[in-house]
Amino acid sequence: MPNTARWAATLTLTASAVCGPLAGSALASPQGAATGLYAPSALVLTVGHGQSAATAAPERAVTLTCAPTPSGTHPAPAEACVELRATGGDFDALADRGGAACTKQYDPVTITVEGVWQGRRVTHERTFSNECVKNSSGSAVFSF
């Protein structure tokens, strides 16, 4: 009889461990349903003077959230989200749109992007030769 009680206790604890998290998520489904419709897209963008993120002290940082609606501290979140969606989150494609005439002065400006884009983790770093080149990239994402 003690073996039967031991097996029953073991099965009960195992069932609780396996099914417990499932029951918790079922209770949270009304609240999670609204966020489950969109893959998360939340980014932190920084800019600083220096040759790389390791040497550039961040001078400014903004947040950009694209789902379910564009928001954040970015000055143009709607335009930035449209550009990111158009390139599928390819930050290199955004930085190559420039064409303005800039001086050849070398004063490197580094932009970093960290966060989640459509449910996947992203990290991006891009160094422009100077502020003019960064601003002439023509991208709303990098205009902050």
Backbone as a printed PyTorch tensor [residue, N CA C, xyz], in Angstrom:
tensor([[[  0.8050,  -1.2040,   0.0000],
         [  0.0000,   0.0000,   0.0000],
         [  0.8490,   1.2690,   0.0000]],

        [[  1.9390,   1.3210,   0.7510],
         [  2.7560,   2.5160,   0.7010],
         [  3.2970,   2.7890,  -0.6980]],

        [[  3.6090,   1.7350,  -1.4940],
         [  4.0880,   1.9470,  -2.8620],
         [  3.0110,   2.5940,  -3.7190]],

        [[  1.7670,   2.2070,  -3.5350],
         [  0.6670,   2.7880,  -4.2940],
         [  0.5200,   4.2740,  -3.9680]],

        [[  0.6260,   4.6230,  -2.7100],
         [  0.5280,   6.0300,  -2.3060],
         [  1.6960,   6.8260,  -2.8740]],

        [[  2.8790,   6.2290,  -2.8800],
         [  4.0490,   6.8980,  -3.4240],
         [  3.8850,   7.1510,  -4.9190]],

        [[  3.3820,   6.1520,  -5.6650],
         [  3.1510,   6.3080,  -7.1060],
         [  2.0860,   7.3630,  -7.3790]],

        [[  1.0410,   7.3780,  -6.5930],
         [ -0.0220,   8.3680,  -6.7770],
         [  0.5150,   9.7820,  -6.5440]],

        [[  1.3300,   9.9250,  -5.4990],
         [  1.9100,  11.2450,  -5.2240],
         [  2.8460,  11.6680,  -6.3480]],

        [[  3.6490,  10.7330,  -6.8640],
         [  4.5750,  11.0280,  -7.9560],
         [  3.8150,  11.4450,  -9.2100]],

        [[  2.7600,  10.7000,  -9.5560],
         [  1.9550,  11.0420, -10.7350],
         [  1.2680,  12.4000, -10.5750]],

        [[  0.7820,  12.6840,  -9.3730],
         [  0.1280,  13.9660,  -9.1280],
         [  1.1130,  15.1240,  -9.2930]],

        [[  2.3150,  14.9780,  -8.7230],
         [  3.3210,  16.0270,  -8.8510],
         [  3.7820,  16.1930, -10.2970]],

        [[  3.9370,  15.0820, -11.0140],
         [  4.3440,  15.1550, -12.4200],
         [  3.2620,  15.8400, -13.2520]],

        [[  2.0290,  15.4840, -13.0410],
         [  0.9260,  16.1030, -13.7830],
         [  0.8430,  17.5940, -13.4820]],

        [[  1.0680,  17.9620, -12.2220],
         [  1.0470,  19.3890, -11.8580],
         [  2.1770,  20.1490, -12.5320]],

        [[  3.3530,  19.5150, -12.5760],
         [  4.5000,  20.1820, -13.1900],
         [  4.3190,  20.3520, -14.6840]],

        [[  3.7360,  19.3480, -15.3460],
         [  3.5610,  19.3970, -16.7940],
         [  2.3660,  20.2520, -17.1810]],

        [[  1.2610,  20.0900, -16.5020],
         [  0.0240,  20.7720, -16.8910],
         [ -0.1480,  22.1290, -16.2270]],

        [[  0.5790,  22.3980, -15.1630],
         [  0.4550,  23.6740, -14.4560],
         [  0.7070,  24.8670, -15.3440]],

        [[  1.8360,  24.8980, -16.0860],
         [  2.0730,  26.0420, -16.9740],
         [  1.0270,  26.1810, -18.0660]],

        [[  0.4720,  25.0680, -18.5160],
         [ -0.5610,  25.1310, -19.5490],
         [ -1.8260,  25.7680, -19.0120]],

        [[ -2.1700,  25.4480, -17.7900],
         [ -3.3660,  26.0360, -17.1900],
         [ -3.1740,  27.5340, -16.9930]],

        [[ -1.9730,  27.9610, -16.6030],
         [ -1.7030,  29.3860, -16.4170],
         [ -1.8270,  30.1540, -17.7090]],

        [[ -1.3480,  29.5940, -18.8260],
         [ -1.4400,  30.3030, -20.0960],
         [ -2.8660,  30.3300, -20.6100]],

        [[ -3.6530,  29.3240, -20.2680],
         [ -5.0490,  29.3310, -20.6850],
         [ -5.7970,  30.4520, -19.9770]],

        [[ -5.4370,  30.6970, -18.7050],
         [ -6.0790,  31.7830, -17.9820],
         [ -5.6430,  33.1380, -18.5170]],

        [[ -4.4380,  33.2040, -19.0430],
         [ -3.9230,  34.4800, -19.5320],
         [ -4.2700,  34.7420, -20.9900]],

        [[ -4.9620,  33.8510, -21.6520],
         [ -5.2140,  33.9970, -23.0800],
         [ -6.0070,  35.2480, -23.4680]],

        [[ -7.0200,  35.7060, -22.7070],
         [ -7.6880,  36.9310, -23.1360],
         [ -6.7410,  38.1270, -23.1950]],

        [[ -5.8560,  38.2120, -22.2260],
         [ -4.9170,  39.3110, -22.2130],
         [ -3.8440,  39.1030, -23.2740]],

        [[ -3.3550,  37.8730, -23.4460],
         [ -2.3100,  37.5650, -24.4070],
         [ -2.8110,  37.5180, -25.8340]],

        [[ -4.1250,  37.4140, -26.0280],
         [ -4.6560,  37.3120, -27.3820],
         [ -4.3740,  38.5710, -28.1910]],

        [[ -4.4740,  39.7290, -27.5570],
         [ -4.2400,  40.9710, -28.2850],
         [ -2.7770,  41.0990, -28.6990]],

        [[ -1.8480,  40.6880, -27.8370],
         [ -0.4460,  40.7960, -28.1880],
         [  0.0020,  39.6550, -29.0750]],

        [[ -0.7160,  38.5560, -29.0920],
         [ -0.3310,  37.4150, -29.9020],
         [ -0.6340,  37.5980, -31.3820]],

        [[ -1.4070,  38.6200, -31.7420],
         [ -1.7490,  38.8430, -33.1310],
         [ -0.5900,  39.4110, -33.9310]],

        [[  0.3520,  40.0500, -33.2640],
         [  1.4600,  40.7110, -33.9350],
         [  2.7780,  40.1740, -33.4070]],

        [[  3.7040,  39.9330, -34.3100],
         [  5.0500,  39.5920, -33.8730],
         [  5.6650,  40.8520, -33.2780]],

        [[  6.3250,  40.7360, -32.1430],
         [  6.8660,  41.9420, -31.5170],
         [  7.9300,  42.6200, -32.3720]],

        [[  7.8860,  43.9300, -32.4020],
         [  8.8720,  44.7530, -33.0980],
         [  9.1450,  45.9720, -32.2320]],

        [[ 10.1910,  45.8890, -31.4320],
         [ 10.5680,  46.9740, -30.5380],
         [ 12.0810,  47.1240, -30.5900]],

        [[ 12.5350,  48.3300, -30.9030],
         [ 13.9580,  48.5680, -31.1090],
         [ 14.4360,  49.7560, -30.2850]],

        [[ 15.7100,  49.7210, -29.9300],
         [ 16.3840,  50.8580, -29.3170],
         [ 17.5010,  51.2550, -30.2700]],

        [[ 17.4860,  52.4970, -30.7180],
         [ 18.4980,  53.0110, -31.6380],
         [ 19.3470,  54.0490, -30.9110]],

        [[ 20.6540,  53.9590, -31.0750],
         [ 21.5560,  54.9430, -30.4670],
         [ 22.4650,  55.5340, -31.5340]],

        [[ 22.9490,  56.7340, -31.2700],
         [ 23.9110,  57.3860, -32.1530],
         [ 24.9970,  58.0110, -31.2890]],

        [[ 26.2360,  57.9140, -31.7690],
         [ 27.3580,  58.5050, -31.0560],
         [ 28.5330,  58.7170, -31.9940]],

        [[ 29.4430,  59.5880, -31.6340],
         [ 30.6300,  59.8440, -32.4490],
         [ 31.7200,  58.8590, -32.0600]],

        [[ 32.2610,  58.1710, -33.0500],
         [ 33.3130,  57.1960, -32.8380],
         [ 33.3250,  56.1870, -33.9690]],

        [[ 34.3940,  55.3960, -34.0380],
         [ 34.5620,  54.4450, -35.1400],
         [ 33.7600,  53.1600, -34.9650]],

        [[ 33.3170,  52.8700, -33.7440],
         [ 32.5130,  51.6650, -33.4980],
         [ 31.6830,  51.8920, -32.2450]],

        [[ 30.7600,  50.9910, -32.0100],
         [ 29.9170,  51.1080, -30.8200],
         [ 30.7480,  50.9920, -29.5510]],

        [[ 31.8620,  50.2690, -29.6340],
         [ 32.7270,  50.0930, -28.4670],
         [ 33.4380,  51.3880, -28.0830]],

        [[ 33.7290,  52.2340, -29.0690],
         [ 34.4590,  53.4740, -28.7930],
         [ 33.5650,  54.7090, -28.8010]],

        [[ 32.3630,  54.6010, -29.3290],
         [ 31.4570,  55.7520, -29.4120],
         [ 30.5560,  55.7940, -28.1910]],

        [[ 30.6430,  56.8690, -27.4490],
         [ 29.7300,  57.0580, -26.3260],
         [ 28.3790,  57.4840, -26.8910]],

        [[ 27.2950,  56.7820, -26.5280],
         [ 25.9790,  57.1650, -27.0540],
         [ 25.6250,  58.6040, -26.6740]],

        [[ 25.2550,  59.3750, -27.6790],
         [ 24.8630,  60.7640, -27.4540],
         [ 23.3510,  60.9150, -27.4150]],

        [[ 22.6790,  60.0080, -28.0770],
         [ 21.2220,  60.0490, -28.1190],
         [ 20.6990,  58.6500, -28.3310]],

        [[ 19.5820,  58.3320, -27.7070],
         [ 18.9290,  57.0420, -27.8820],
         [ 17.4290,  57.2800, -28.0380]],

        [[ 16.8200,  56.4950, -28.9270],
         [ 15.3740,  56.5640, -29.1300],
         [ 14.8180,  55.1470, -29.1690]],

        [[ 13.5450,  55.0330, -28.9000],
         [ 12.8590,  53.7400, -29.0130],
         [ 11.9290,  53.7890, -30.2140]],

        [[ 11.7280,  52.6200, -30.7990],
         [ 10.8280,  52.5030, -31.9520],
         [ 10.0690,  51.1990, -31.8350]],

        [[  8.7570,  51.2980, -31.7600],
         [  7.8860,  50.1320, -31.7160],
         [  6.9960,  50.1810, -32.9480]],

        [[  6.9280,  49.0620, -33.6910],
         [  6.1580,  49.0590, -34.9410],
         [  4.8920,  48.2120, -34.8960]],

        [[  4.7060,  47.3900, -33.8900],
         [  3.5040,  46.5640, -33.8400],
         [  2.9000,  46.6480, -32.4480]],

        [[  1.6250,  46.8320, -32.3300],
         [  0.6090,  46.8800, -33.3590],
         [  0.5210,  48.2270, -34.0720]],

        [[  0.9770,  49.3100, -33.4280],
         [  0.9860,  50.6120, -34.1000],
         [  2.3550,  51.2610, -33.8940]],

        [[  2.7840,  52.1080, -34.8240],
         [  4.0620,  52.7950, -34.6610],
         [  4.0380,  53.7350, -33.4590]],

        [[  5.0710,  53.6360, -32.6400],
         [  5.1600,  54.5040, -31.4680],
         [  6.6000,  54.5210, -30.9780]],

        [[  6.8370,  55.2340, -29.9110],
         [  8.1580,  55.3330, -29.3170],
         [  8.6230,  56.7670, -29.2810]],

        [[  9.8830,  56.9530, -28.8620],
         [ 10.4390,  58.2980, -28.7740],
         [ 11.1050,  58.7290, -30.0800]],

        [[ 11.1170,  57.8650, -31.0770],
         [ 11.6600,  58.2090, -32.3940],
         [ 10.8430,  59.3680, -32.9540]],

        [[ 11.4810,  60.3770, -33.5770],
         [ 10.7280,  61.5360, -34.0660],
         [  9.7430,  61.2350, -35.2000]],

        [[  9.9570,  60.1590, -35.9520],
         [  9.0500,  59.8160, -37.0590],
         [  8.7840,  58.3070, -37.0430]],

        [[  8.0610,  57.8030, -36.0380],
         [  7.8890,  56.3580, -35.9290],
         [  7.1130,  55.7260, -37.0850]],

        [[  6.1060,  56.3890, -37.5990],
         [  5.3160,  55.8120, -38.6980],
         [  6.1610,  55.6350, -39.9540]],

        [[  6.9140,  56.6680, -40.3290],
         [  7.7560,  56.5920, -41.5260],
         [  8.8610,  55.5510, -41.3570]],

        [[  9.4660,  55.5120, -40.1590],
         [ 10.5340,  54.5460, -39.8910],
         [ 10.0150,  53.1090, -39.9840]],

        [[  8.8340,  52.8580, -39.4670],
         [  8.2580,  51.5070, -39.5180],
         [  7.9230,  51.1020, -40.9480]],

        [[  7.4220,  52.0580, -41.7470],
         [  7.1320,  51.7700, -43.1600],
         [  8.4140,  51.3830, -43.8870]],

        [[  9.4930,  52.1240, -43.6500],
         [ 10.7720,  51.8100, -44.3020],
         [ 11.3000,  50.4410, -43.8810]],

        [[ 11.2030,  50.1390, -42.5950],
         [ 11.6870,  48.8420, -42.1190],
         [ 10.8690,  47.6890, -42.7000]],

        [[  9.5630,  47.8770, -42.7740],
         [  8.7260,  46.8230, -43.3730],
         [  9.0650,  46.6310, -44.8520]],

        [[  9.3360,  47.7290, -45.5510],
         [  9.6400,  47.6480, -46.9900],
         [ 10.9380,  46.8900, -47.2530]],

        [[ 11.8940,  46.9740, -46.3360],
         [ 13.1630,  46.2660, -46.5290],
         [ 13.2090,  44.9470, -45.7730]],

        [[ 12.1270,  44.5930, -45.1090],
         [ 12.1120,  43.3540, -44.3340],
         [ 13.0400,  43.4180, -43.1350]],

        [[ 13.2860,  44.6180, -42.6240],
         [ 14.1630,  44.7920, -41.4740],
         [ 15.6430,  44.7920, -41.8230]],

        [[ 15.9810,  44.9840, -43.1070],
         [ 17.3810,  45.0200, -43.5410],
         [ 17.9210,  46.4370, -43.3680]],

        [[ 18.6730,  46.6580, -42.2960],
         [ 19.1900,  47.9890, -41.9910],
         [ 20.2510,  48.4310, -42.9820]],

        [[ 21.0020,  47.5040, -43.5550],
         [ 22.0110,  47.8690, -44.5620],
         [ 21.3480,  48.4670, -45.8030]],

        [[ 20.1920,  47.9520, -46.1900],
         [ 19.4850,  48.4810, -47.3540],
         [ 19.0180,  49.9140, -47.0920]],

        [[ 18.7110,  50.2340, -45.8430],
         [ 18.2800,  51.5910, -45.5070],
         [ 19.4270,  52.5830, -45.6030]],

        [[ 20.6190,  52.1600, -45.2380],
         [ 21.7570,  53.0680, -45.1700],
         [ 22.3630,  53.3680, -46.5290]],

        [[ 21.9750,  52.6710, -47.5640],
         [ 22.5890,  52.8430, -48.8740],
         [ 21.7380,  53.6640, -49.8420]],

        [[ 20.8500,  54.4900, -49.3390],
         [ 19.9620,  55.2650, -50.2000],
         [ 20.4870,  56.6560, -50.5050]],

        [[ 21.5850,  57.0490, -49.8880],
         [ 22.0780,  58.4270, -49.9590],
         [ 22.5090,  58.8590, -51.3360]],

        [[ 22.8970,  60.0930, -51.4320],
         [ 23.3400,  60.6410, -52.6930],
         [ 23.6630,  62.1130, -52.5860]],

        [[ 23.5830,  62.6730, -51.3750],
         [ 23.8680,  64.0930, -51.2050],
         [ 25.3730,  64.3300, -51.2380]],

        [[ 25.7570,  65.5360, -51.6060],
         [ 27.1710,  65.9150, -51.6200],
         [ 27.5880,  66.3020, -50.2070]],

        [[ 28.5590,  65.5710, -49.6730],
         [ 29.0570,  65.8370, -48.3250],
         [ 30.5660,  66.0510, -48.3880]],

        [[ 31.0790,  66.7420, -47.3910],
         [ 32.5270,  66.9270, -47.3230],
         [ 33.1960,  65.5890, -47.0180]],

        [[ 34.4760,  65.5180, -47.2790],
         [ 35.2080,  64.2840, -47.0260],
         [ 35.8340,  64.2780, -45.6350]],

        [[ 35.3830,  65.1750, -44.8000],
         [ 35.8730,  65.2270, -43.4260],
         [ 35.5420,  63.9200, -42.7190]],

        [[ 36.5270,  63.3460, -42.0260],
         [ 36.2970,  62.0820, -41.3200],
         [ 36.0390,  62.3700, -39.8450]],

        [[ 34.7980,  62.2670, -39.4670],
         [ 34.3430,  62.4300, -38.0910],
         [ 33.2730,  61.3600, -37.8810]],

        [[ 33.6930,  60.0990, -37.6610],
         [ 32.7610,  58.9690, -37.7100],
         [ 31.6000,  59.0660, -36.7260]],

        [[ 30.4430,  58.6580, -37.2150],
         [ 29.2100,  58.6070, -36.4390],
         [ 28.7080,  57.1650, -36.5160]],

        [[ 28.4820,  56.5640, -35.3570],
         [ 28.0420,  55.1700, -35.3150],
         [ 26.6190,  55.0800, -34.7930]],

        [[ 25.8090,  54.3260, -35.5130],
         [ 24.4340,  54.0550, -35.1060],
         [ 24.3530,  52.5840, -34.7190]],

        [[ 23.6840,  52.3030, -33.6020],
         [ 23.4310,  50.9140, -33.2120],
         [ 21.9320,  50.6970, -33.1000]],

        [[ 21.5300,  49.4850, -33.4080],
         [ 20.1290,  49.0850, -33.2860],
         [ 20.1160,  47.7560, -32.5420]],

        [[ 19.3300,  47.6810, -31.4840],
         [ 19.1740,  46.4400, -30.7390],
         [ 17.7120,  46.2750, -30.3780]],

        [[ 17.2570,  45.0420, -30.4090],
         [ 15.8820,  44.7580, -30.0350],
         [ 15.3270,  43.5670, -30.7750]],

        [[ 14.0440,  43.6490, -31.0810],
         [ 13.3260,  42.5640, -31.7420],
         [ 12.6090,  43.1370, -32.9500]],

        [[ 12.7960,  42.5180, -34.1060],
         [ 12.0790,  42.9090, -35.3150],
         [ 11.2650,  41.7180, -35.7970]],

        [[  9.9540,  41.8600, -35.7910],
         [  9.0010,  40.8280, -36.2030],
         [  9.3220,  39.4850, -35.5620]],

        [[  9.5560,  39.5300, -34.2510],
         [  9.7340,  38.3190, -33.4650],
         [ 11.1470,  37.7580, -33.4180]],

        [[ 12.0870,  38.3300, -34.1560],
         [ 13.4620,  37.8080, -34.1030],
         [ 14.4040,  38.8780, -33.5600]],

        [[ 15.3760,  38.4340, -32.8010],
         [ 16.3570,  39.3190, -32.1770],
         [ 17.2510,  39.9350, -33.2450]],

        [[ 17.4660,  41.2570, -33.1690],
         [ 18.3360,  41.9320, -34.1260],
         [ 19.3620,  42.7940, -33.3910]],

        [[ 20.5440,  42.8340, -33.9590],
         [ 21.6080,  43.7160, -33.5150],
         [ 22.2830,  44.2340, -34.7650]],

        [[ 22.4080,  45.5430, -34.8660],
         [ 22.9970,  46.1380, -36.0620],
         [ 23.8660,  47.3170, -35.6450]],

        [[ 24.9810,  47.4580, -36.3260],
         [ 25.8650,  48.5950, -36.1030],
         [ 26.2990,  49.1230, -37.4620]],

        [[ 26.2540,  50.4340, -37.6100],
         [ 26.6520,  51.0540, -38.8790],
         [ 27.4270,  52.3270, -38.5770]],

        [[ 28.5910,  52.4800, -39.1770],
         [ 29.3990,  53.6740, -38.9970],
         [ 29.4090,  54.4710, -40.2930]],

        [[ 29.0440,  55.7360, -40.1840],
         [ 29.0720,  56.6720, -41.3120],
         [ 30.3160,  57.5340, -41.1470]],

        [[ 30.8790,  58.0130, -42.2550],
         [ 32.1150,  58.7840, -42.1740],
         [ 31.9280,  60.1340, -41.4860]],

        [[ 30.7180,  60.6970, -41.5420],
         [ 30.4300,  61.9260, -40.8010],
         [ 28.9120,  62.1050, -40.6940]],

        [[ 28.5110,  63.1220, -39.9740],
         [ 27.0880,  63.3760, -39.7390],
         [ 26.3270,  63.6470, -41.0350]],

        [[ 26.9450,  64.3500, -41.9750],
         [ 26.3020,  64.6490, -43.2540],
         [ 25.9700,  63.3660, -44.0140]],

        [[ 26.8950,  62.4290, -44.0390],
         [ 26.6670,  61.1660, -44.7430],
         [ 25.5260,  60.3960, -44.0750]],

        [[ 25.4820,  60.4030, -42.7430],
         [ 24.3850,  59.7380, -42.0200],
         [ 23.0520,  60.3720, -42.3850]],

        [[ 23.0010,  61.6890, -42.3430],
         [ 21.7490,  62.3930, -42.6240],
         [ 21.3300,  62.2790, -44.0850]],

        [[ 22.2880,  62.1120, -44.9890],
         [ 21.9530,  62.0160, -46.4050],
         [ 21.5660,  60.5970, -46.8180]],

        [[ 21.5790,  59.6700, -45.8620],
         [ 21.1890,  58.2980, -46.2160],
         [ 19.7490,  58.2420, -46.6950]],

        [[ 18.9600,  59.2740, -46.3880],
         [ 17.5880,  59.3280, -46.8590],
         [ 16.6480,  58.4310, -46.0820]],

        [[ 17.0920,  57.9410, -44.9640],
         [ 16.2740,  57.0170, -44.1780],
         [ 15.6690,  57.7160, -42.9670]],

        [[ 14.3820,  57.5550, -42.7930],
         [ 13.7140,  58.0950, -41.6070],
         [ 14.1500,  57.3240, -40.3730]],

        [[ 14.5400,  56.0690, -40.5370],
         [ 14.9510,  55.2430, -39.3940],
         [ 16.1670,  55.8650, -38.7150]],

        [[ 17.1290,  56.3670, -39.5080],
         [ 18.3590,  56.9040, -38.9530],
         [ 18.2920,  58.4100, -38.6650]],

        [[ 17.1480,  59.0200, -38.9030],
         [ 16.9970,  60.4740, -38.6830],
         [ 16.4490,  60.7340, -37.2860]],

        [[ 17.3370,  60.7710, -36.3510],
         [ 16.9500,  61.1000, -34.9800],
         [ 18.0890,  61.7990, -34.2680]]])
